[in-house]
Amino acid sequence: MRRDDPDGARRPADPAAGLLTIDLDALRANYRRIQSDVAPAECAGVVKADAYGLGAARIAPALAAAGCRSFFVALPEEGMTLRAVLPQARIYVLEGCLRNDQNLFLDHDLSPVLNSLHQVRDWADLARRSGRRLPAALHLDTGMARLGLSGDEVAALAADPAPLRAFPLALVMSHLACADTPEAEMNAAQRAAFLRLKACLPPAPASLANSAGCYLGRAYHFDLVRPGVALYGGRPHPGREPAMTPVLRWEAVVLQLREVPAGAAVGYGASERVTRPSRLATIAVGYADGYKRGLSHSGAALIDGVRVPVVGRVSMDLVTLDVTDLPPGAVRPGRCVELLGAGLTIDDLAAAGGTIAHDVLTGLGRRFARAYTEGQGRR
Ligand SMILES: *Cc1c(COP(=O)(O)O)cnc(C)c1O
């Protein structure tokens, strides 16, 4: 999308001052890449938080078309929304099933990831009462101290495994705390704890790896892997290979240009002064749109392939770019600058903003238009 409008007017049809383009072909390419890298393990898709903000209703069917059969969401409500577009898939709910939610799980054929002995017993009761086959996963805590059965709870379940006979144990899983740091000793320690705890339980398919875990070696693949961010173009291990195919292109509109003398202050707090006579472009994006405030003084955008740095602080609705190095006339009000794309990845933006790709993705706002592309080759 270019909005090279001579008088710089925003067209009334524009819902907002920017556009996020989501490339479903790139998403599927990433899925197939990971699937082939972990084969013969199954590759599931993690689509919690509305597919990391990209829109689960479009993302999940695209993944299913690429062969994905198992999906993970965080909340039962997310599972309900997903079921409407995925009639066949296995849908796991990571936060488990609380008693109040049982009907939601039954009505929408959702499988909980059971996180405590209580939840296991409640699910077993529900399965007996309903007379239905209700597959569920079991989460073991191997050192993250967040969710999952503790070692003591696993021992209690091993001593009295009756609840586990009431429903199919579809998956036994755990989650790695340090998978993005391959040299961390914690990875091997968690894997060993996982094997030790799992051995106390009836045989079931196993899962340990998120995106980063997929690239720690075969020993971490087990039967099913659970990538999220890598499907959406984030590097499993930031700063290292492999790179994934970029899925997003994010463009924002230039609102105004101005020439300022050397020494002029820019933005809130007058926290940055330009060191040369400069041409500045103010664009219609800010931290309210997910352009993180941490990108103050450190972010950059691309205009015709040229990197233009953020000057001063990121405001709620506005960012100021230094476009002095572009030929005069190259930047006019109404044209678009690239905030994310093939030349500027979510990992680049995350690193510049002092955060991680997951945070950049889930933070993307709702004030700009969204478009999905597929079947037209890469842009
Ligand atoms: C979010 C999540 C994942 C996916 O993590 P990524 O780093 O995005 O690949 C996998 N497993 C669990 C339990 C999660 O909560």
The ligand as a Tripos MOL2 file, in Angstrom:
@<TRIPOS>MOLECULE
LIG
   15    15     1     0     0
SMALL
NO_CHARGES

@<TRIPOS>ATOM
      1 C1          3.3400  -19.9230   24.5840 C.3       1 LIG1
      2 C2          3.7390  -21.3410   24.7680 C.ar      1 LIG1
      3 C3          4.3990  -22.0350   23.7350 C.ar      1 LIG1
      4 C4          4.8920  -21.3560   22.4800 C.3       1 LIG1
      5 O1          6.0400  -20.5920   22.7660 O.3       1 LIG1
      6 P1          6.8940  -19.8620   21.6140 P.3       1 LIG1
      7 O2          8.0770  -19.3370   22.3160 O.co2     1 LIG1
      8 O3          6.0310  -18.7730   21.0740 O.co2     1 LIG1
      9 O4          7.1960  -20.8940   20.5820 O.co2     1 LIG1
     10 C5          4.6080  -23.3860   23.9030 C.ar      1 LIG1
     11 N1          4.2300  -24.0180   25.0540 N.ar      1 LIG1
     12 C6          3.6250  -23.3780   26.0660 C.ar      1 LIG1
     13 C7          3.2580  -24.1260   27.2980 C.3       1 LIG1
     14 C8          3.3790  -22.0160   25.9600 C.ar      1 LIG1
     15 O5          2.7990  -21.3730   26.9940 O.3       1 LIG1
@<TRIPOS>BOND
     1     1     2 1
     2     2     3 ar
     3     2    14 ar
     4     3     4 1
     5     3    10 ar
     6     4     5 1
     7     5     6 1
     8     6     7 2
     9     6     8 1
    10     6     9 1
    11    10    11 ar
    12    11    12 ar
    13    12    13 1
    14    12    14 ar
    15    14    15 1
@<TRIPOS>SUBSTRUCTURE
     1 LIG1         1 GROUP 0 **** ****
